[in-house]
Amino acid sequence: MLKTLVSLAFCLIIVFFYFDEKNTIFPVFHLTETPMIVTKGQFGASLLVEVSYSHEGFDDWIATLPKPYPLFLVDSDWILRSPDTVELLIERNIPVGLLGSTQEEYEADDRLLERQLTVYEKTFSQVPLWFATRDYLMDEKMQQTLHGRGINLIAPTYSFTTLKKKITDGDFISIPLHRDTVVSFQEMQHYITSHPFLSIEENLFGYELQTKRIP
């Protein structure tokens, strides 16, 4: 009994829940005590979808995505250009984080990160739970800033374009959707349905997050 109570208390410290206007449960937690870029879980494989451009058929693909959903990391400029697609992500309760620029761009413009976070917060009414840069590089100052705001740092283990690579437990596999990306949504859908992918939370902690309606 003591071990059960200790485990429960530990889970409550790590994971907190709050309700939006639709009474949907979302996880809010600080993954690490100190800033760290998370590149791997431990219980299975998960998908990250990096979005900065809407290819033809993108909305239809989102509308037919099976659960558990990938984590979508979306570019702030794309957010402003794509209100209908953003609304579709929100309606389907698909987890959405923020996809940033490259480290070099942040070094050239020290206000860029704040502008991107502002766009995300105005759109989703909260800070992003997850953040990644386009080149997966983050200097110590940026890591400290994001960690201080309760934002977790993430990067893929490898890209979806490496189709023949064997999937191992803990892998974060990235699906990049940029203007210069050659996209086959049919191929991606087959890839997703052919593998037992998990949510990021289940990959990291070994639990499955359930939604619940309040009477």
Backbone as CSV, one residue per row, in Angstrom:
resi,resn,N_x,N_y,N_z,CA_x,CA_y,CA_z,C_x,C_y,C_z
1,MET,0.822,-1.207,0.000,0.000,0.000,0.000,0.855,1.257,0.000
2,LEU,1.935,1.249,0.799,2.817,2.414,0.868,3.449,2.693,-0.484
3,LYS,3.891,1.614,-1.160,4.501,1.801,-2.479,3.499,2.375,-3.468
4,THR,2.245,1.936,-3.369,1.204,2.446,-4.268,0.956,3.927,-4.035
5,LEU,0.891,4.338,-2.761,0.666,5.744,-2.440,1.821,6.616,-2.895
6,VAL,3.036,6.123,-2.722,4.214,6.880,-3.163,4.207,7.039,-4.675
7,SER,3.875,5.960,-5.397,3.830,6.022,-6.855,2.759,6.996,-7.327
8,LEU,1.595,6.964,-6.671,0.517,7.869,-7.036,0.912,9.315,-6.800
9,ALA,1.542,9.587,-5.662,1.983,10.952,-5.359,2.996,11.436,-6.381
10,PHE,3.895,10.538,-6.785,4.909,10.895,-7.775,4.262,11.263,-9.108
11,CYS,3.264,10.469,-9.522,2.565,10.754,-10.780,1.832,12.094,-10.722
12,LEU,1.237,12.388,-9.563,0.509,13.649,-9.430,1.436,14.840,-9.486
13,ILE,2.651,14.665,-8.991,3.629,15.755,-9.052,4.054,15.999,-10.491
14,ILE,4.265,14.923,-11.250,4.747,15.058,-12.630,3.652,15.561,-13.563
15,VAL,2.454,14.993,-13.405,1.391,15.265,-14.375,0.211,15.963,-13.707
16,PHE,-0.194,17.091,-14.266,-1.362,17.813,-13.784,-2.338,17.931,-14.943
17,PHE,-3.607,18.047,-14.606,-4.608,18.102,-15.650,-5.480,19.359,-15.469
18,TYR,-5.880,19.943,-16.622,-6.838,21.038,-16.554,-7.826,20.880,-17.695
19,PHE,-8.966,21.592,-17.577,-10.048,21.416,-18.535,-10.213,22.679,-19.374
20,ASP,-10.406,22.497,-20.718,-10.723,23.633,-21.571,-12.233,23.782,-21.635
21,GLU,-12.688,24.633,-22.521,-14.113,24.910,-22.581,-14.914,23.687,-23.019
22,LYS,-14.266,22.739,-23.697,-14.947,21.531,-24.146,-14.774,20.386,-23.151
23,ASN,-14.204,20.668,-21.995,-14.010,19.668,-20.949,-13.093,18.527,-21.381
24,THR,-12.092,18.819,-22.189,-11.138,17.818,-22.613,-9.908,17.895,-21.728
25,ILE,-9.382,16.737,-21.309,-8.223,16.708,-20.431,-6.945,16.824,-21.248
26,PHE,-6.052,17.695,-20.815,-4.748,17.826,-21.439,-3.677,17.661,-20.366
27,PRO,-2.526,17.076,-20.723,-1.448,16.959,-19.753,-0.614,18.231,-19.701
28,VAL,-0.234,18.627,-18.509,0.666,19.767,-18.334,1.738,19.335,-17.351
29,PHE,2.994,19.280,-17.787,4.018,18.831,-16.867,5.381,19.317,-17.298
30,HIS,6.253,19.405,-16.337,7.658,19.663,-16.584,8.337,18.313,-16.638
31,LEU,8.864,17.978,-17.786,9.431,16.647,-17.958,10.735,16.471,-17.198
32,THR,11.574,17.502,-17.176,12.886,17.395,-16.540,13.079,18.512,-15.521
33,GLU,13.877,18.244,-14.500,14.154,19.255,-13.483,15.053,20.358,-14.030
34,THR,15.926,20.016,-14.968,16.814,20.991,-15.588,16.594,20.958,-17.090
35,PRO,16.933,22.041,-17.813,16.728,22.069,-19.269,17.459,20.929,-19.966
36,MET,16.728,20.235,-20.847,17.308,19.120,-21.589,16.460,18.838,-22.809
37,ILE,17.098,18.596,-23.954,16.372,18.240,-25.168,16.096,16.741,-25.154
38,VAL,14.824,16.381,-25.144,14.435,14.977,-25.096,14.404,14.423,-26.517
39,THR,15.147,13.368,-26.777,15.233,12.782,-28.111,14.789,11.331,-28.160
40,LYS,14.390,10.793,-27.028,14.016,9.379,-26.993,13.168,9.088,-25.762
41,GLY,12.216,8.169,-25.912,11.437,7.697,-24.784,11.966,6.353,-24.326
42,GLN,11.044,5.457,-23.928,11.516,4.155,-23.476,10.536,3.005,-23.689
43,PHE,9.252,3.290,-23.941,8.260,2.217,-23.973,7.762,1.862,-25.366
44,GLY,8.160,2.568,-26.407,7.679,2.293,-27.756,8.140,3.382,-28.692
45,ALA,7.525,3.527,-29.840,7.891,4.557,-30.809,6.756,5.569,-30.959
46,SER,7.131,6.834,-31.188,6.155,7.907,-31.343,6.488,8.743,-32.569
47,LEU,5.460,9.403,-33.104,5.634,10.224,-34.292,5.540,11.709,-33.975
48,LEU,6.417,12.492,-34.609,6.356,13.948,-34.589,6.090,14.411,-36.017
49,VAL,5.154,15.319,-36.207,4.875,15.870,-37.531,5.283,17.339,-37.518
50,GLU,6.320,17.683,-38.277,6.820,19.060,-38.335,6.159,19.774,-39.508
51,VAL,5.430,20.856,-39.213,4.606,21.494,-40.239,4.990,22.968,-40.426
52,SER,5.407,23.295,-41.648,5.599,24.695,-42.001,4.934,25.015,-43.341
53,TYR,4.324,23.996,-43.958,3.694,24.177,-45.272,2.577,23.153,-45.428
54,SER,1.458,23.594,-46.003,0.309,22.706,-46.208,0.311,22.185,-47.636
55,HIS,0.730,20.950,-47.809,0.681,20.323,-49.117,-0.753,19.931,-49.456
56,GLU,-1.032,19.742,-50.738,-2.360,19.336,-51.170,-2.739,18.009,-50.520
57,GLY,-3.918,17.970,-49.948,-4.389,16.769,-49.272,-4.085,16.730,-47.789
58,PHE,-3.434,17.776,-47.268,-3.022,17.786,-45.869,-4.219,17.737,-44.924
59,ASP,-5.238,18.572,-45.182,-6.407,18.602,-44.303,-7.142,17.266,-44.318
60,ASP,-7.255,16.655,-45.487,-7.923,15.352,-45.575,-7.151,14.307,-44.775
61,TRP,-5.830,14.377,-44.817,-5.003,13.437,-44.061,-5.221,13.602,-42.563
62,ILE,-5.246,14.857,-42.103,-5.488,15.124,-40.683,-6.855,14.587,-40.260
63,ALA,-7.852,14.775,-41.122,-9.220,14.369,-40.787,-9.356,12.864,-40.641
64,THR,-8.431,12.093,-41.219,-8.531,10.631,-41.163,-7.450,9.998,-40.293
65,LEU,-6.670,10.795,-39.575,-5.616,10.245,-38.729,-6.199,9.379,-37.624
66,PRO,-5.645,8.191,-37.414,-6.116,7.337,-36.326,-5.429,7.696,-35.010
67,LYS,-6.054,7.335,-33.915,-5.420,7.488,-32.597,-4.503,6.310,-32.348
68,PRO,-3.466,6.488,-31.528,-3.040,7.738,-30.878,-2.422,8.693,-31.889
69,TYR,-2.767,9.976,-31.766,-2.307,10.971,-32.729,-0.816,11.250,-32.586
70,PRO,-0.173,11.600,-33.691,1.199,12.117,-33.593,1.194,13.468,-32.877
71,LEU,2.355,13.888,-32.428,2.519,15.242,-31.905,2.848,16.156,-33.076
72,PHE,1.991,17.143,-33.345,2.231,18.100,-34.413,3.040,19.274,-33.864
73,LEU,4.163,19.561,-34.502,4.975,20.732,-34.181,4.803,21.724,-35.327
74,VAL,4.124,22.832,-35.050,3.708,23.730,-36.127,4.453,25.056,-36.067
75,ASP,4.800,25.554,-37.230,5.515,26.814,-37.392,4.568,27.989,-37.145
76,SER,5.040,29.052,-36.515,4.173,30.182,-36.175,3.650,30.907,-37.423
77,ASP,4.462,31.025,-38.463,3.983,31.647,-39.706,2.905,30.779,-40.347
78,TRP,3.085,29.458,-40.278,2.064,28.553,-40.806,0.771,28.703,-40.018
79,ILE,0.855,28.871,-38.712,-0.337,29.077,-37.885,-1.153,30.261,-38.404
80,LEU,-0.477,31.358,-38.706,-1.163,32.562,-39.172,-1.764,32.378,-40.566
81,ARG,-1.133,31.542,-41.387,-1.611,31.320,-42.757,-2.715,30.279,-42.842
82,SER,-2.895,29.485,-41.797,-3.734,28.285,-41.917,-4.782,28.178,-40.815
83,PRO,-5.651,29.181,-40.662,-6.621,29.140,-39.557,-7.583,27.960,-39.635
84,ASP,-7.987,27.552,-40.844,-8.934,26.438,-40.966,-8.291,25.113,-40.534
85,THR,-7.028,24.919,-40.923,-6.341,23.689,-40.538,-6.063,23.673,-39.037
86,VAL,-5.708,24.821,-38.489,-5.509,24.923,-37.044,-6.788,24.549,-36.303
87,GLU,-7.925,25.038,-36.800,-9.202,24.720,-36.175,-9.491,23.223,-36.248
88,LEU,-9.089,22.585,-37.337,-9.270,21.142,-37.477,-8.437,20.385,-36.446
89,LEU,-7.210,20.834,-36.226,-6.363,20.214,-35.202,-6.988,20.353,-33.821
90,ILE,-7.533,21.533,-33.544,-8.161,21.785,-32.252,-9.413,20.930,-32.086
91,GLU,-10.251,20.869,-33.130,-11.497,20.104,-33.059,-11.244,18.626,-32.813
92,ARG,-10.148,18.093,-33.378,-9.849,16.667,-33.222,-9.006,16.390,-31.972
93,ASN,-8.714,17.432,-31.205,-7.907,17.286,-29.983,-6.542,16.663,-30.264
94,ILE,-5.960,17.036,-31.388,-4.639,16.543,-31.757,-3.590,17.375,-31.015
95,PRO,-2.620,16.748,-30.351,-1.613,17.515,-29.601,-0.745,18.358,-30.534
96,VAL,-0.567,19.616,-30.156,0.164,20.561,-31.001,1.217,21.293,-30.177
97,GLY,2.459,21.241,-30.629,3.542,22.017,-30.050,4.015,23.066,-31.044
98,LEU,5.085,23.754,-30.704,5.600,24.829,-31.552,6.890,24.405,-32.232
99,LEU,6.932,24.598,-33.560,8.146,24.376,-34.333,8.820,25.722,-34.553
100,GLY,10.036,25.868,-34.054,10.737,27.134,-34.166,11.573,27.250,-35.424
101,SER,12.422,28.254,-35.443,13.346,28.487,-36.550,14.660,27.775,-36.257
102,THR,15.701,28.098,-37.013,17.008,27.516,-36.751,17.718,28.302,-35.656
103,GLN,18.703,27.694,-35.029,19.474,28.362,-33.994,20.127,29.628,-34.536
104,GLU,20.588,29.585,-35.757,21.247,30.747,-36.364,20.296,31.931,-36.478
105,GLU,19.025,31.662,-36.815,18.041,32.732,-36.921,17.764,33.366,-35.563
106,TYR,17.766,32.584,-34.510,17.559,33.144,-33.172,18.753,34.000,-32.747
107,GLU,19.924,33.607,-33.148,21.112,34.393,-32.822,21.102,35.739,-33.537
108,ALA,20.478,35.783,-34.723,20.404,37.023,-35.496,19.275,37.939,-35.028
109,ASP,18.272,37.382,-34.365,17.113,38.158,-33.920,16.710,37.683,-32.530
110,ASP,17.067,38.443,-31.520,16.834,37.988,-30.140,15.381,38.132,-29.700
111,ARG,14.502,38.676,-30.541,13.075,38.776,-30.215,12.224,37.772,-30.997
112,LEU,12.864,36.993,-31.850,12.135,36.057,-32.703,11.368,35.018,-31.889
113,LEU,12.006,34.426,-30.911,11.365,33.393,-30.111,10.119,33.920,-29.414
114,GLU,10.207,35.113,-28.854,9.069,35.680,-28.136,7.901,35.927,-29.091
115,ARG,8.171,36.386,-30.304,7.098,36.610,-31.277,6.418,35.285,-31.640
116,GLN,7.205,34.246,-31.797,6.635,32.946,-32.144,5.783,32.397,-31.007
117,LEU,6.267,32.530,-29.792,5.489,32.066,-28.637,4.183,32.845,-28.504
118,THR,4.219,34.136,-28.795,3.023,34.967,-28.709,1.962,34.501,-29.702
119,VAL,2.383,34.192,-30.926,1.442,33.685,-31.932,0.791,32.398,-31.455
120,TYR,1.593,31.488,-30.925,1.060,30.213,-30.443,0.070,30.440,-29.296
121,GLU,0.457,31.251,-28.325,-0.390,31.476,-27.155,-1.712,32.131,-27.540
122,LYS,-1.698,33.080,-28.473,-2.938,33.730,-28.904,-3.847,32.749,-29.626
123,THR,-3.254,31.806,-30.343,-4.039,30.848,-31.126,-4.602,29.734,-30.267
124,PHE,-3.793,29.179,-29.375,-4.195,28.002,-28.602,-4.519,28.320,-27.138
125,SER,-4.403,29.584,-26.764,-4.752,30.049,-25.414,-3.933,29.380,-24.322
126,GLN,-2.712,29.012,-24.627,-1.790,28.430,-23.658,-0.391,28.398,-24.267
127,VAL,0.609,28.251,-23.420,1.963,28.092,-23.944,2.097,26.680,-24.505
128,PRO,2.978,26.470,-25.472,3.146,25.110,-26.001,3.760,24.184,-24.965
129,LEU,3.281,22.960,-24.925,3.850,21.959,-24.031,5.191,21.461,-24.569
130,TRP,5.331,21.479,-25.917,6.533,20.982,-26.575,7.074,22.018,-27.552
131,PHE,8.403,22.053,-27.694,9.055,22.980,-28.618,10.250,22.296,-29.260
132,ALA,10.414,22.537,-30.557,11.601,22.057,-31.273,12.028,23.115,-32.277
133,THR,13.313,23.218,-32.540,13.797,24.100,-33.594,13.902,23.315,-34.895
134,ARG,13.985,24.041,-36.024,14.046,23.376,-37.325,15.306,22.536,-37.479
135,ASP,16.413,22.976,-36.864,17.674,22.227,-36.986,17.976,21.414,-35.733
136,TYR,17.041,21.405,-34.775,17.148,20.633,-33.527,18.298,21.102,-32.639
137,LEU,18.764,22.318,-32.856,19.830,22.896,-32.040,19.252,23.985,-31.151
138,MET,19.638,24.004,-29.877,19.200,25.036,-28.943,20.346,25.350,-28.001
139,ASP,20.753,26.606,-27.942,21.831,26.951,-27.033,21.320,26.966,-25.595
140,GLU,22.227,27.099,-24.662,21.870,27.002,-23.241,20.891,28.096,-22.832
141,LYS,21.072,29.301,-23.365,20.178,30.404,-23.010,18.740,30.100,-23.416
142,MET,18.543,29.596,-24.637,17.205,29.264,-25.106,16.602,28.136,-24.270
143,GLN,17.399,27.141,-23.969,16.911,26.035,-23.149,16.453,26.528,-21.783
144,GLN,17.217,27.414,-21.185,16.846,27.970,-19.878,15.556,28.772,-19.972
145,THR,15.428,29.578,-21.033,14.240,30.414,-21.221,12.983,29.568,-21.355
146,LEU,13.034,28.564,-22.215,11.868,27.722,-22.453,11.525,26.876,-21.227
147,HIS,12.532,26.326,-20.593,12.307,25.520,-19.401,11.663,26.357,-18.299
148,GLY,12.100,27.613,-18.199,11.541,28.504,-17.193,10.078,28.825,-17.420
149,ARG,9.599,28.656,-18.648,8.193,28.913,-18.965,7.363,27.632,-19.005
150,GLY,7.960,26.531,-18.573,7.219,25.280,-18.510,7.077,24.575,-19.841
151,ILE,7.993,24.865,-20.779,7.946,24.281,-22.118,9.024,23.206,-22.236
152,ASN,8.632,22.016,-22.655,9.575,20.916,-22.808,10.242,20.961,-24.181
153,LEU,11.498,20.553,-24.235,12.297,20.613,-25.458,12.386,19.218,-26.061
154,ILE,12.152,19.112,-27.356,12.111,17.804,-27.990,12.788,17.839,-29.350
155,ALA,13.324,16.711,-29.768,13.913,16.550,-31.095,13.737,15.094,-31.493
156,PRO,13.563,14.813,-32.790,13.364,13.430,-33.210,14.635,12.601,-33.103
157,THR,14.457,11.302,-32.944,15.576,10.381,-32.995,16.076,10.260,-34.425
158,TYR,15.133,10.213,-35.368,15.472,10.228,-36.793,14.227,10.572,-37.596
159,SER,14.384,10.721,-38.923,13.308,11.179,-39.786,12.572,10.029,-40.447
160,PHE,11.314,10.259,-40.751,10.463,9.314,-41.474,11.061,8.941,-42.828
161,THR,11.874,9.818,-43.400,12.456,9.553,-44.718,13.382,8.344,-44.702
162,THR,13.824,7.922,-43.505,14.659,6.723,-43.382,13.742,5.525,-43.143
163,LEU,12.995,5.151,-44.175,11.945,4.159,-44.007,12.461,2.773,-43.640
164,LYS,13.673,2.435,-44.081,14.178,1.088,-43.867,14.848,0.922,-42.498
165,LYS,14.959,2.020,-41.759,15.582,1.928,-40.447,14.660,1.172,-39.488
166,LYS,15.230,0.247,-38.745,14.459,-0.541,-37.793,14.005,0.330,-36.622
167,ILE,12.724,0.262,-36.287,12.173,1.023,-35.170,12.497,0.296,-33.869
168,THR,13.023,1.046,-32.896,13.336,0.473,-31.592,12.557,1.215,-30.514
169,ASP,12.438,0.614,-29.340,11.705,1.231,-28.239,12.281,2.597,-27.897
170,GLY,11.387,3.569,-27.763,11.787,4.913,-27.387,11.961,5.870,-28.543
171,ASP,11.972,5.393,-29.774,12.239,6.255,-30.924,11.181,7.343,-31.087
172,PHE,11.638,8.562,-31.401,10.783,9.649,-31.870,11.077,9.802,-33.364
173,ILE,10.087,9.546,-34.199,10.283,9.577,-35.646,9.596,10.814,-36.216
174,SER,10.356,11.624,-36.941,9.849,12.882,-37.467,9.311,12.724,-38.887
175,ILE,8.132,13.334,-39.136,7.588,13.468,-40.483,7.666,14.949,-40.848
176,PRO,8.651,15.371,-41.639,8.791,16.787,-41.988,7.873,17.176,-43.136
177,LEU,7.060,18.211,-42.927,6.162,18.721,-43.966,6.505,20.188,-44.222
178,HIS,7.473,20.396,-45.111,7.922,21.731,-45.479,7.706,21.942,-46.973
179,ARG,7.893,23.159,-47.438,7.654,23.468,-48.846,8.494,22.591,-49.775
180,ASP,9.723,22.310,-49.370,10.621,21.548,-50.231,10.549,20.042,-49.981
181,THR,9.570,19.593,-49.184,9.427,18.172,-48.864,8.586,17.462,-49.925
182,VAL,9.051,16.321,-50.381,8.253,15.489,-51.273,7.334,14.630,-50.399
183,VAL,6.021,14.794,-50.583,5.054,14.210,-49.655,4.156,13.196,-50.349
184,SER,3.968,12.062,-49.710,2.944,11.097,-50.115,2.127,10.775,-48.866
185,PHE,0.945,11.378,-48.752,0.126,11.132,-47.572,-0.353,9.687,-47.522
186,GLN,-0.527,9.071,-48.672,-0.906,7.660,-48.704,0.193,6.792,-48.100
187,GLU,1.446,7.100,-48.447,2.569,6.346,-47.900,2.694,6.570,-46.394
188,MET,2.515,7.818,-45.966,2.598,8.120,-44.544,1.490,7.425,-43.762
189,GLN,0.277,7.409,-44.329,-0.832,6.753,-43.649,-0.562,5.256,-43.507
190,HIS,-0.008,4.665,-44.551,0.325,3.241,-44.486,1.394,2.985,-43.422
191,TYR,2.365,3.884,-43.362,3.446,3.763,-42.376,2.884,3.834,-40.954
192,ILE,1.962,4.754,-40.736,1.374,4.937,-39.407,0.535,3.726,-38.996
193,THR,-0.297,3.244,-39.912,-1.182,2.134,-39.578,-0.457,0.787,-39.525
194,SER,0.769,0.759,-40.040,1.531,-0.496,-40.057,2.410,-0.674,-38.825
195,HIS,2.458,0.334,-37.948,3.314,0.261,-36.766,2.511,0.638,-35.516
196,PRO,2.800,0.015,-34.397,2.076,0.308,-33.148,2.629,1.551,-32.444
197,PHE,2.432,2.714,-33.052,2.966,3.936,-32.458,2.190,4.317,-31.201
198,LEU,2.892,4.976,-30.271,2.316,5.427,-29.014,2.328,6.949,-28.953
199,SER,1.520,7.497,-28.059,1.614,8.926,-27.786,2.948,9.220,-27.109
200,ILE,3.364,10.474,-27.133,4.606,10.863,-26.471,4.555,10.528,-24.982
201,GLU,3.409,10.800,-24.348,3.290,10.560,-22.914,3.431,9.079,-22.570
202,GLU,2.782,8.230,-23.384,2.870,6.798,-23.110,4.278,6.282,-23.375
203,ASN,4.937,6.834,-24.377,6.319,6.458,-24.681,7.249,6.822,-23.524
204,LEU,7.045,7.981,-22.942,7.931,8.456,-21.879,7.624,7.826,-20.527
205,PHE,6.330,7.726,-20.184,5.954,7.336,-18.835,5.278,5.976,-18.733
206,GLY,4.899,5.404,-19.888,4.276,4.096,-19.848,2.809,4.124,-19.505
207,TYR,2.144,5.290,-19.621,0.713,5.333,-19.379,0.013,5.911,-20.588
208,GLU,-1.271,5.588,-20.725,-2.079,6.094,-21.832,-3.015,7.160,-21.301
209,LEU,-2.975,8.331,-21.923,-3.823,9.433,-21.506,-5.223,9.262,-22.068
210,GLN,-6.236,9.336,-21.206,-7.623,9.192,-21.646,-8.333,10.523,-21.491
211,THR,-9.255,10.807,-22.419,-10.113,11.987,-22.281,-11.386,11.589,-21.552
212,LYS,-12.017,12.550,-20.923,-13.182,12.252,-20.109,-14.140,13.438,-20.151
213,ARG,-15.422,13.150,-20.255,-16.439,14.176,-20.231,-16.977,14.331,-18.810
214,ILE,-17.165,15.564,-18.393,-17.699,15.852,-17.067,-19.213,15.983,-17.151
215,PRO,-19.966,15.298,-16.316,-21.437,15.375,-16.370,-21.915,16.799,-16.213
